[in-house]
């Protein structure tokens, strides 16, 4: 039991890019941590992967975001871009369905960067833990360039 409390856990980058401070992004819902806490990534890639092992609990109808329940019961939300919900799913393609068990690095979504860029949407991708009550962050790798499914973006533990 004590191992569970002391142990640290990690989330891998769900997309290639640069890790940025969540509180500095130009979207109040995310910057003020109303949807959860974590980091954001200024995305340079076009494929979004699972940041940890778990089950896909939700993929938005617009295919721009997904929820993941990790094996340790932590809930993660990955939201691709800012204002991308306005695209109504255009430019996004889901690669798995809800209920699918995934491993860290498994591809979940793919999107058309040109299409999104032409519509002036940001590629900033918040990566949030939504059930923060018993969790504290150990490390946020702000400023790091990361590769999807390979590099750690944050470490956390249970309080």
C-alpha positions as CSV (number, residue, x, y, z in Angstrom):
1,X,0.0,0.0,0.0
2,X,2.8,2.5,0.9
3,X,4.5,1.8,-2.4
4,X,1.4,3.1,-4.2
5,X,1.5,6.3,-2.2
6,X,5.3,6.9,-2.6
7,X,5.6,5.8,-6.2
8,X,5.9,8.4,-8.9
9,X,4.1,8.1,-12.3
10,X,4.7,9.8,-15.6
11,X,2.9,11.0,-18.7
12,X,4.7,10.9,-22.0
13,X,4.2,13.5,-24.7
14,X,1.1,12.7,-26.7
15,X,2.4,14.7,-29.6
16,X,5.7,16.1,-30.9
17,X,6.4,19.7,-29.9
18,X,7.6,22.0,-27.1
19,X,6.2,21.8,-23.6
20,X,4.7,25.1,-22.4
21,X,3.3,26.4,-19.1
22,X,-0.4,25.7,-19.0
23,X,-1.1,29.0,-17.2
24,X,0.5,31.0,-20.0
25,X,-1.7,29.7,-22.9
26,X,-4.3,32.1,-24.5
27,X,-7.4,30.2,-23.3
28,X,-8.8,31.0,-19.9
29,X,-10.6,27.6,-19.4
30,X,-7.2,25.8,-19.6
31,X,-4.9,28.6,-18.2
32,X,-7.1,28.9,-15.1
33,X,-7.1,25.1,-14.7
34,X,-10.9,24.9,-14.8
35,X,-10.7,21.6,-16.8
36,X,-7.8,20.1,-14.9
37,X,-4.1,20.7,-14.3
38,X,-1.0,19.8,-16.3
39,X,1.0,21.2,-19.2
40,X,0.4,22.2,-22.8
41,X,2.4,21.4,-25.9
42,X,3.0,23.7,-28.8
43,X,2.4,20.8,-31.3
44,X,4.6,20.3,-34.3
45,X,3.3,16.8,-35.2
46,X,0.1,15.6,-36.6
47,X,-0.4,12.3,-34.7
48,X,-1.6,12.2,-31.1
49,X,-0.7,9.1,-29.0
50,X,-1.7,7.8,-25.6
51,X,0.5,9.4,-22.9
52,X,0.2,6.3,-20.7
53,X,-1.4,2.9,-20.5
54,X,-5.2,3.0,-20.0
55,X,-8.6,2.9,-21.5
56,X,-10.1,5.5,-23.9
57,X,-13.2,6.6,-22.0
58,X,-14.2,9.4,-24.4
59,X,-13.4,10.8,-27.8
60,X,-15.2,14.0,-28.6
61,X,-17.6,13.8,-31.6
62,X,-15.4,16.4,-33.2
63,X,-12.4,14.1,-32.8
64,X,-10.2,17.0,-31.4
65,X,-9.9,15.6,-27.8
66,X,-10.0,12.4,-25.8
67,X,-10.2,11.2,-22.3
68,X,-8.1,8.3,-20.9
69,X,-8.5,6.4,-17.7
70,X,-5.1,5.2,-16.6
71,X,-4.5,1.9,-14.9
72,X,-4.0,3.8,-11.6
73,X,-7.4,5.5,-12.0
74,X,-6.0,8.9,-13.0
75,X,-8.1,10.6,-15.6
76,X,-6.3,12.4,-18.4
77,X,-7.7,14.8,-21.1
78,X,-5.7,15.6,-24.2
79,X,-7.2,18.5,-26.2
80,X,-5.7,19.1,-29.6
81,X,-5.4,22.8,-30.4
82,X,-7.3,25.8,-29.2
83,X,-10.6,26.7,-30.8
84,X,-10.5,23.5,-32.8
85,X,-13.9,22.5,-31.5
86,X,-15.3,25.1,-34.0
87,X,-14.0,22.9,-36.9
88,X,-16.8,20.4,-36.1
89,X,-14.5,17.5,-36.6
90,X,-13.2,18.6,-40.0
91,X,-9.5,17.9,-40.4
92,X,-9.5,15.3,-37.5
93,X,-9.5,11.5,-37.8
94,X,-9.9,9.1,-34.9
95,X,-7.7,6.0,-35.0
96,X,-9.3,4.1,-32.1
97,X,-12.8,3.9,-30.5
98,X,-14.0,4.5,-27.0
99,X,-13.5,1.6,-24.7
100,X,-10.2,0.6,-26.3
101,X,-7.3,-0.4,-24.0
102,X,-4.2,1.4,-25.2
103,X,-0.5,1.4,-24.3
104,X,1.6,4.5,-24.0
105,X,2.6,5.6,-27.5
106,X,-0.4,4.0,-29.3
107,X,-1.8,6.4,-31.9
108,X,-5.3,7.8,-31.0
109,X,-5.9,10.7,-33.4
110,X,-4.5,12.2,-36.5
111,X,-5.1,15.7,-37.9
112,X,-4.5,17.8,-41.0
113,X,-2.1,20.5,-40.0
114,X,-2.6,22.6,-43.1
115,X,-6.4,22.5,-42.7
116,X,-6.2,23.7,-39.1
117,X,-3.6,26.3,-39.9
118,X,-5.7,27.7,-42.8
119,X,-8.6,28.2,-40.3
120,X,-6.3,30.1,-37.8
121,X,-6.6,27.6,-35.0
122,X,-3.8,27.2,-32.6
123,X,-1.8,24.0,-32.3
124,X,-1.4,24.4,-28.5
125,X,-2.5,21.1,-27.0
126,X,-3.3,21.0,-23.3
127,X,-2.6,17.7,-21.5
128,X,-4.5,17.6,-18.3
129,X,-5.1,15.5,-15.2
130,X,-8.8,16.1,-14.5
131,X,-9.1,14.3,-11.1
132,X,-6.4,16.2,-9.2
133,X,-7.8,15.8,-5.7
134,X,-5.1,13.3,-4.5
135,X,-2.3,14.1,-6.9
136,X,0.6,16.4,-6.8
137,X,3.1,17.1,-9.5
138,X,6.8,16.3,-9.0
139,X,8.1,17.6,-12.3
140,X,6.7,19.6,-15.2
141,X,9.2,19.6,-18.2
142,X,8.4,23.2,-19.3
143,X,10.5,24.4,-22.2
144,X,11.5,20.9,-23.4
145,X,11.2,19.7,-27.0
146,X,9.5,16.4,-26.8
147,X,8.7,13.4,-29.1
148,X,5.3,11.7,-29.0
149,X,5.3,8.5,-27.0
150,X,9.0,8.8,-26.0
151,X,9.7,11.8,-23.8
152,X,8.2,12.5,-20.4
153,X,6.2,15.8,-20.1
154,X,5.3,15.5,-16.4
155,X,5.7,13.3,-13.3
156,X,3.2,13.0,-10.5
157,X,2.5,11.1,-7.3
158,X,-0.4,10.5,-5.0
159,X,-0.6,12.6,-1.9
